[in-house]
Amino acid sequence: MSGDWLSRRYGALVSALDGSDTPTATIAEAVAAVERAPGEESTWLALSVISGHLPTEHEVQTAHRTMELNGVRSVIESIAAAPRGLGALRAPNNVEVLRNAVVIDIMHTAETELATGIQRVARETVRRWNTDHDVVFVTWRDDRRSLRRLTASEHARALYGTHATTRDKHVGRMPIVVPWQGHFLLPELAAEPWRTERIASIARFARARSGVIGFDCVPLTSVETVADGMASHFAWNLGAVAHMDRVASISKAAGIEYGGWRRMLAPTGIPGPRIETVFLPSEAEDATDAGLAEFKELIEYNESDPLVLVVGSHEPRKNHMAVLSAAETLWNEGHRFQLVFIGGNSWNSRAFTAQITRLHSLDRKVLSVSGIADPLLWAAYRLARFTVFPSVNEGFGLPVGESLSAGTPVVTSQHGSMREIAELAGGAVLVNPYDDDSIAAGMRSLIDNDLLIAELRVEALNHPTRGWDDYAAELWDYLVTSD
């Protein structure tokens, strides 16, 4: 039995290196194939195919040095003889070398129905790529050392965020996939050290052109606003991105952050990736009558109290405590409005929850809801008099673009990507996110001034829209098609 699976893996290695179709091969033929193409890239491929595990850079370098000292055969024999925890299996998994394919790592987005900003971008993008191009979606196996194709339910979650109704069977027996040549793309954030150190190795050795969506460098530039440990994990992400070919930043502001990081690589001798901005779209969906009715019921909507909407997770960077402070100032001045937050609790959100509870005890009209479907979100944007998004740092600030594309004015930060969106689309009042009085002044101007609201709505609605189809096509052209 061991000879059968080993001969298939030797055949896969020979086929990948020679460009042939060799179903099975001997160890002598595998050794000869590696010797005909000496180098760390062939070493990486040999380790990946024969062991079934994607090696780290250190493992590749160690094995390659051993090959140079003791010969290729010594390393291949040691890999084939090493225990790999296969005793519980009747036969080891097949290995599928994906030659010249566009391989897309979409692990997080395939695991959950949640729709964070990053996952929303990933889903909207890969759904269109799946329709328009020949792609292979992959995720990481439970061993955290190898890749496999998505199951049917994971594929549905990755593209549509659908809930799994059946349990995936025989996942552990699915073939191990090894990307070789072609393209390796990462449209989401990978921050796990075990994952990123292997992605770095793919980028260095798999002879594939690699690319990633550059969302932001917030864990480094605004470290005080992220959860403990995120900065160090993000550093691992950048360690992998350093070996990639291209970064598609989602805004000019994000591109500036990545550009600054790339300049820091110069003393290491690593050139870093090419960085260009592929600006995210701002495309509104229609609000249905059913969605409007359901959302009105959910928040107990009263037309006499204008709706002020805040979209985003409750974490320090989003600045929701400042919004609550500004809102309380306005309520104390006698202004009437209902404040609704849409977004789930994130790290360090206890103070936000406590403040909501205190304001409820004062009969203030404030509500926090989470986990709502897209039809209700777009109903909320349409119902709102204006939205508030005074984040201290964003790679893009998707709720700003969504609000403006729906024709709803927004109070947002006067710097970074949020200013970019506002200057491009119009329809915004810019404030200092570090100044509660500035936020209150921005909100006050839109509560009091019907003429200003009307002018900003016209600005937002008259701006030409750029949709997800455009974004996905431009991103594909930059990461895959263009030289």
Secondary structure, DSSP 8 states (H G I E B T S, - for coil): -HHHHHHHHHHHHHHHHHT---S---HHHHHHHHHHS-SHHHHHHHHHHHHSS---HHHHHHHHHHHHHH-HHHHHHHHHHS--S-TTSSS---EEEEET-EEEE-HHHHH-----HHHHHHHHHHHHHHHHS--EEEEE-TTSS-EEE--HHHHHHHHH-----S---SGGGS-EEEEESSEEEE-S----HHHHHHHHHHHHHS--EEEEEE---HHHHTGGGS-TTHHHHHHHHHHHHTTSSEEEESSHHHHHHHHHHHHHTGGGT----EEEE-----------HHHHHHHHHHHT--TTS-EEEEES-BSGGGTHHHHHHHHHHHHHTT---EEEEES-B-TT-HHHHHHHHHHHHTT--EEEE-S--HHHHHHHHHH-SEEEE--S--SS-HHHHHHHHTT--EEEESSHHHHHHHHHH--EEEE-TT-HHHHHHHHHHHHH-HHHHHHHHHHHHHS----HHHHHHHHHIIIII--
